[in-house]
Amino acid sequence: DVEIGEEVLRDFLNTLNRKKISYDEDKALLGQIREIVRRIGAVSHYPELPWEAHLAEVRDVNAWCAPGGKIVVYRGLVDAKRGLCQTSHELAAVLAHECAHATARHTTRSRSRTYTLLASIFPVYLAVAVFSPAGGDLFGLAFNESLNLYLPSYSRGQELEADAIGLLY
């Protein structure tokens, strides 16, 4: 989980750098976010995770947590005029929900299901691609689209579970 999370976070921060979007510049707010994450992480089911938080200057009202406790808060979430979180308590509730996704291993379990499906389908794909490269491309496209329907980012059940665990934290 930690390795996956580090990879996801590294890719995201590289994307921000390529798009010239700043992050971690508001040291006061970043410190508040990191302190909340530290306190939540300490009482979580996995206090030994290397919890890490960043603040991205993105206007979206959002936050997310990659496996292994890598959290990103978007500026829009804490924006004074239109943000969802106007107090530290509201921010803590959102961050606890995000931490819960990591401790419940939602992304990791979804990724594991994806790899299992890929391993079972890959021999069929190879057989089709060998006899018809265009057929292989079409098969791959159809498989990708059906996989997206079968494995959404987070299911409603996972969101409810993160809500319940987050409230506990």
C-alpha positions as MATLAB code, in Angstrom:
seq = 'DVEIGEEVLRDFLNTLNRKKISYDEDKALLGQIREIVRRIGAVSHYPELPWEAHLAEVRDVNAWCAPGGKIVVYRGLVDAKRGLCQTSHELAAVLAHECAHATARHTTRSRSRTYTLLASIFPVYLAVAVFSPAGGDLFGLAFNESLNLYLPSYSRGQELEADAIGLLY';
ca = [
       0.000    0.000    0.000;
       2.758    2.444    0.932;
       4.660    1.874   -2.317;
       1.497    2.304   -4.402;
       0.610    5.476   -2.516;
       4.081    6.923   -2.970;
       3.878    6.225   -6.704;
       0.407    7.794   -6.998;
       1.461   10.871   -5.026;
       4.720   11.264   -6.961;
       2.819   11.072  -10.284;
       0.254   13.603   -9.069;
       2.862   16.089   -7.843;
       4.773   15.685  -11.125;
       1.553   16.444  -12.999;
       1.063   19.594  -10.919;
       4.648   20.626  -11.699;
       4.153   20.030  -15.440;
       0.964   22.119  -15.388;
       2.715   24.769  -13.283;
       0.168   24.390  -10.468;
       1.667   25.174   -7.104;
       1.256   23.150   -3.952;
       2.292   23.305   -0.287;
       2.814   27.086   -0.473;
       0.329   28.158    2.232;
       2.479   27.004    5.149;
      -0.076   27.938    7.841;
      -2.936   25.996    6.249;
      -0.633   23.129    5.283;
       0.550   22.929    8.895;
      -3.050   22.774   10.096;
      -3.882   20.014    7.592;
      -0.785   18.018    8.525;
      -1.514   18.333   12.244;
      -5.078   17.093   11.739;
      -3.825   14.173    9.637;
      -1.160   13.374   12.250;
      -3.760   13.284   15.010;
      -6.216   11.192   12.987;
      -3.486    8.826   11.839;
      -2.384    8.286   15.433;
      -5.831    6.969   16.423;
      -6.497    5.108   13.184;
      -6.405    1.360   12.655;
      -2.929    1.811   11.116;
      -1.070    4.466   13.109;
       2.241    3.173   11.716;
       1.419    4.306    8.171;
       3.662    7.131    6.975;
       0.772    9.618    6.848;
       1.530   12.550    4.562;
      -0.564   15.532    3.470;
      -0.277   18.142    0.728;
      -2.283   21.218   -0.279;
      -2.753   21.661   -4.032;
      -3.748   25.034   -5.469;
      -6.652   23.516   -7.382;
     -10.068   25.197   -7.247;
     -12.022   21.920   -7.070;
     -13.836   21.202   -3.809;
     -12.131   17.885   -3.107;
      -9.604   15.854   -1.166;
      -8.334   12.321   -1.683;
      -6.151    9.727   -0.071;
      -3.969    7.284   -1.963;
      -3.048    3.929   -0.437;
      -0.540    4.119    2.379;
      -1.899    7.384    3.783;
      -0.908    9.910    1.094;
      -3.484   12.737    1.266;
      -4.056   15.707   -1.026;
      -6.419   18.554   -0.165;
      -7.497   20.877   -2.965;
      -7.662   24.595   -2.183;
     -11.320   24.689   -3.237;
     -12.256   22.496   -0.260;
     -11.033   25.104    2.224;
     -11.740   28.259    0.201;
     -13.150   30.957    2.487;
     -16.045   31.823    0.142;
     -17.100   28.609   -1.572;
     -15.288   25.816    0.214;
     -17.038   22.980    1.987;
     -14.799   23.235    5.068;
     -15.056   26.538    6.911;
     -13.796   25.268   10.281;
     -11.033   22.952   11.429;
     -13.708   20.532   12.677;
     -15.266   20.301    9.219;
     -11.819   19.802    7.700;
     -11.072   17.076   10.265;
     -14.286   15.260    9.297;
     -13.284   15.238    5.619;
      -9.699   14.211    6.381;
     -10.876   11.400    8.666;
     -13.094   10.117    5.826;
     -10.085   10.177    3.473;
      -7.863    8.433    6.037;
     -10.545    5.759    6.357;
     -10.275    4.982    2.620;
      -6.585    4.189    3.224;
      -7.112    2.107    6.366;
      -9.980    0.180    4.758;
      -7.675   -0.396    1.751;
     -10.401    0.530   -0.743;
      -8.071    1.455   -3.604;
      -5.762   -1.482   -2.988;
      -8.627   -3.976   -2.998;
     -10.038   -2.473   -6.214;
      -6.617   -2.634   -7.844;
      -6.241   -6.270   -6.767;
      -9.593   -7.144   -8.397;
      -8.479   -5.354  -11.549;
      -5.225   -7.347  -11.743;
      -7.128  -10.595  -11.177;
      -9.495   -9.757  -14.026;
      -6.616   -8.771  -16.292;
      -4.774  -12.016  -15.577;
      -7.858  -14.059  -16.465;
      -8.630  -12.089  -19.659;
      -5.077  -11.617  -20.964;
      -4.783  -15.070  -22.657;
      -8.005  -14.380  -24.594;
      -6.727  -10.961  -25.610;
      -3.443  -12.468  -26.859;
      -5.275  -15.083  -28.906;
      -7.489  -12.453  -30.536;
      -4.583  -10.039  -31.120;
      -2.396  -12.696  -32.762;
      -5.023  -13.474  -35.386;
      -6.297   -9.904  -35.790;
      -4.446   -6.859  -34.496;
      -7.533   -4.709  -35.126;
      -9.628   -7.278  -33.271;
      -7.172   -7.116  -30.385;
      -7.511   -3.323  -30.243;
     -11.296   -3.598  -30.305;
     -11.226   -6.308  -27.628;
      -8.975   -4.151  -25.448;
     -11.245   -1.132  -25.839;
     -14.350   -3.166  -24.990;
     -12.609   -4.711  -21.988;
     -11.472   -1.307  -20.685;
     -14.967    0.146  -20.964;
     -16.587   -2.825  -19.234;
     -13.901   -2.757  -16.527;
     -14.727    0.882  -15.789;
     -18.369   -0.099  -15.308;
     -17.477   -3.094  -13.137;
     -14.887   -1.356  -10.945;
     -15.881    2.236  -10.154;
     -13.420    4.371   -8.165;
     -15.273    3.958   -4.888;
     -18.583    2.210   -4.517;
     -21.416    3.681   -2.496;
     -20.713    0.971    0.088;
     -17.062    2.018    0.334;
     -18.063    5.664    0.747;
     -20.466    4.743    3.549;
     -17.772    2.611    5.178;
     -15.300    5.534    4.976;
     -17.957    7.801    6.529;
     -18.490    5.413    9.441;
     -14.776    4.770   10.058;
     -14.004    8.485    9.633;
     -16.549    9.377   12.317;
     -14.895    6.860   14.605;
     -11.521    8.530   14.051;
];
